[in-house]
C-alpha cells in the first residue's frame, strides 16, 4: 500500500484547502522527506488527515462524529480529508467530510459524508461509514490499529513494544497480529472438555434414572389386560342391543305424538270450515254485482277527471290579469337599472386612467427613493458597528498587551532562579524509565510467587485425586465380575423358555388372535341382523300380496265412478245450454220492433209457442245434476285417497323387502369372508356353532399370553444384567482415562514449579544489580536520592517539566507582544475610517429624504384619496352593485314573460281537454246504464250496496283456499302416522320392548356405557404401563449405545485438553505468541542489519516473551534491553517498529511509512546514527516521511514539507504551491 495524494481542508490549525501530491516532484525525486515546522504548527495534522480519510478517526482524538469533532478549524463550517492510495498497481480514493448546518460556523454538526471509489474508472465502492471501513480493511488487510502500527508510527508508541513487560507485550502481539484466535481456541477446547465431562455425568445419571418393571409385575399386568378385553366384548354386545331397543321405544313415543297431533289438526280444520260458512256465503251473493265493477269504476274515473280539469281551468283564468300587471312593472325597473350601470362603468374607466398614467409612476419613484434611504441607513449602521468593534478591539488588545508584559517579567524571574533544573533535563527521563522497571520487576516477582503457590496446590490436589481414582477402580472391578456371573444365569433361563417357541412366533400367534376378535364381534352382530332381516322379509312379502289384491279392487270401483261422472257432467252441460239460450232469446225479443224484420231470419213475425221451455223445471234439473256430480267427486276423491294409501304402503313393503334382500345377501357375503379369515366353516344361521368358536379362541389367547409374559420377563432380566456389566466396564475405562490424565497433570505441574523457581531467582539477582547501578549514576552528577527513589525522581521530573514550560512560555510571550502592538495600531486606523464613512452616509440620507417629500406632495394634489387599492375597491364595489341590479331586473322581466306565455298556453290545452273528457263521460254513462238495466239491480244505489269491497272479497277468497289446504294437510298427516304406527308394531321384538319404558332402557344403557368407560380406562392404564416399560427398556439400551459412542470422542477431547486447553486461554496463546515473537525478532534483525549492524535481538530464555540484545561488537555479549542508551534504544525500537509493520502487513506490501516521533531527546551522535538509519531505509524503496523540528534533520533531509505558523492568529499554512485554490 502506497499513499499517492493527500487533500485536506480546515483541520486543526491548517485553515483552508491544501493538496499534496506524493507522485510529483520533489517527493518522486527523493523517497525520504521531512515534515518540519514549529511546535504546535500542525505537522501531525497531516497524518491525522490520512487516518481521517481512511478510517474516520485519529490516534489523538479517536472517532470523529457529530457529538465529538475537535478537529474542525475554529470559526469554519466544513472540513474534509481525501487520500488517493495504490494497492497492487490499482489506485483508490478515500474521502471524508463534515459540515455544519446552514453553512454557519455555529450551526449544528451534520453527519459525515464518506466515499470509497476507484480512481481510474470512477466506480463508487461505498458511501456509508461501516461499509467503507469494511471495504478498506478488505482491500488493505489493515484495520485502524494495525495501520497505526505499520504505516504510521504515532507519537508515544514508537518504543512501546521494546519497553513493555511480559503481559503488555503479549497484549500488543495479540492486538497487532491477530493471534487472539489461539487463546480463543484454547478456551474453546477447555469449554468443550467441560461440556464433555458434563455429558458423561448426565449419561450416568440417565442410566441410573431408568426404572423397569419386575417379571412378576409384567406378568400380572398382562393377565389383567386380557381379562378386561374379554369383559369389553360382552359389554359392547349388550350396548348394541339396548341402543336398538331405545331407538324403537323413542320412535313409538314420537309416533304416538304424531297421531295425536294429526287428529287434532283435522278436527280443528273441520271446525274452522264450519265457522267460516257464513262469510263464504257472501262470495256467492256478491257475484252479480262483481260483473258491473269495472264499468262503474271507469265511469267514476272520468267524472273525477272532468272535475279536476274544470278546477285547473278556473285557476289559470284567475292568474292571467296579475301576470300582465307584473310584466309592465318589471319592464320599467329594467330600463332604470340599465342606465345606472352604464354611468358607473364610465366612472371606473376615468379613475383607472388617472391611476395608471400619473399616480403609479409617482409611487414607483417614491419607493426607489425609500429603498435608497434604507440602503444608506444600513450602510450607516454598519459603519457605526465598525466604529464600536474597532473601539472594543483596540481596548481589548491594549489590556491584553499590559497583561502579557507582566507575565513575561514573571517568567524571566523564574528562569533565572531555577536555571539548575534546565541542566538536569537530559538525564531525568532515563532515570525514571530505569526506576519504573524496578516496579515491573517487583510486580513480576510477586506474580511468580503467586503462581508457585497456586501450582503447588494444584499438584497436591491432583495427587489426592489419583489415589481416590485407584480406590474407586478396585470397587468397580469387583462389581463387574458379579454382573458377568448374573448374565450367564439369565441366558440359561431364557434358552429353556425359548425351546417351546421364540418371542416372534408367540407374538405372531397373539397378533392373529387379536385381529380375529373384531371379526368375531362383527360376525356376532351380522348373525343377529341376518335373522332379523329374514323375518322382516317373510312378514312384508305376505303383506304385499294382500295390498296388491286390495289395490286392484279399488281401481275397478274408481273406474266406474269416472264413467258415471263423465255422463252426468255431459247432461249438465246440455241443461245449462238450454237455460242460456232462453235468456239470449228473451234479450233479442226485447230488441225487436213492431213491423221491422228480424235481423237473424228476416221474418216480421215469430211463433212464440215453438220456442217456450219450462224454465223452473230446467233449473231444478240443473241443480239436481250438479249435486249428483259433487257426490260422484267426493266418492272419487275417497277412492283415490284409499288407492294412494295402499300404493304408499305397497311401496314401503317393496322397499323393505328389497332392503332386507340386499342386507342379508351382503351379510352372507361378509360372513363368508370372515369365516375364511378365521379358517372356520360355521354357517350364518348356526348360532350354537358360532358360540363354541368364540370360546375356543379365548382359551388359546390365554395360553399364548402366559407364555409371552414368561419370555419377556426373562429377556428383561438378561438385558438388565448385560446393561450393568457394560456400565461397570465403561466405568473402569473412564477411571483409567482419568488416572492417565491425572498422572500427566502431576508431571506437568512439577515441571512448571521448577521453571518458576528458576525465573524467580534470576529476577531477584537482576533487580538488586540494576538498583545499585541507578543510584551510582545519580550520585555521579552530584545528587543524592531519597530512600524512595521513585517518588524522588517523580518530584524532580515535575521540576524539570515546570522549567521547560516556563521556557516555552517566555518564548511565546515575546512573539505575542510584538503582534499585539501591531493590532492596537491597526484597530485605531479602522476606527478613523469608520468615522469618515458614517459622516458621508448621513449627508446622502438627508438629500434623498428631501426628494421623496416633494414627490409625496405632488401625489396628494392629484389623488387625495391616498390608497389606490381602496379607491379601486370602492369604484369596483359600486360598479358590481349596479351590474348585479341590472342582471336581477333582466332576470325578473324574463321570468314574468315566461310565466305569462305558459299560462296562456295552458288555458288553451285545458279547454280542449275538458271538452274531450265530457264527451267520454257521457258515452261511458250510456254504456253503464245499459248494463245496469240488464242486471238484477233496480238502480246504482242497490248495485253499490250489493258490491263487496275489493279487499274484503280478496280476503274471503284467500280464507277459503287456506281452509281447504289445511283440511287436506291434516288428512295426509293422519294417514302417514297411522301407517308408521302399524310398521312399528310389526317389529319382531315389539311385544317384549313394550313391557319397559324408554327411560328404563336409557338408564340401563347409561350403566353399560359407564361400565365400558371404566373398563376402557383400566385397559388403557394397564396398556400404558406395559408400553412405558417397553420404552424404558429401549431407552436404556439406546443410552448404553450412545455412551459407548461418546466415550471415543471424550477420550480425544480429554487428550487435546491436556495439551492446549485452559480456562483463560493462556496455554495455547502463549505458545502462539512465542512463535509470533520468533518471527518478529527475525524481521527486526533484518532491519537492524540495514540500520546499523551492531545489535541483534534474541529471545530471553528466562522469560517466555522476554527480549535481550546481542552486541556483535563485544563478542556477542547478551545484554538486557533496559541497559541500552537513548540512541541505542531508538535504533532497536525503530527496527522493531519496522518489523511490526512487516508482520502486520501480511496481506499488503507497505510502501509508505510516516514516523511521528520526537527526535529532540537524541544527542548529536545518536541523531547522526538515526539519520544514517533512515537513509539506509530509504534505499530499500519505501517512501518515508519524518516529522521533526530539529535543525540537523533539516540539513540532512533536503526534501521538506514545511508547516508555517502564522503570528498571533493561532493558524498555520503550507507553502503556496500546496494550496488547492492556487492550483
HUCOR-V281726 format. One record per helix or strand. SS is the DSSP state (alpha for helix, beta for strand). FROM is the first residue (numbers start at 1). TO is the last residue. If there is no record, write none. Layout:
SS FROM TO
SS FROM TO
This chain:
beta 2 11
beta 14 21
beta 32 36
alpha 43 55
beta 57 58
beta 62 63
beta 72 72
beta 78 87
beta 90 100
alpha 101 103
beta 109 109
beta 113 118
beta 124 126
alpha 129 140
alpha 144 150
beta 152 153
alpha 160 163
alpha 166 177
alpha 180 208
alpha 215 275
alpha 277 285
alpha 287 290
alpha 293 417
alpha 419 423
alpha 425 498
alpha 503 591
alpha 608 610
alpha 615 678
alpha 687 780
alpha 789 862
alpha 868 934
alpha 940 946
alpha 950 985
alpha 990 993
alpha 998 1060
alpha 1066 1091
beta 1095 1099
beta 1107 1111
alpha 1112 1114
beta 1117 1120
alpha 1121 1123
alpha 1126 1144
beta 1152 1155
alpha 1164 1178
beta 1183 1187
alpha 1191 1196
beta 1200 1205
beta 1212 1214
alpha 1216 1218
beta 1219 1219
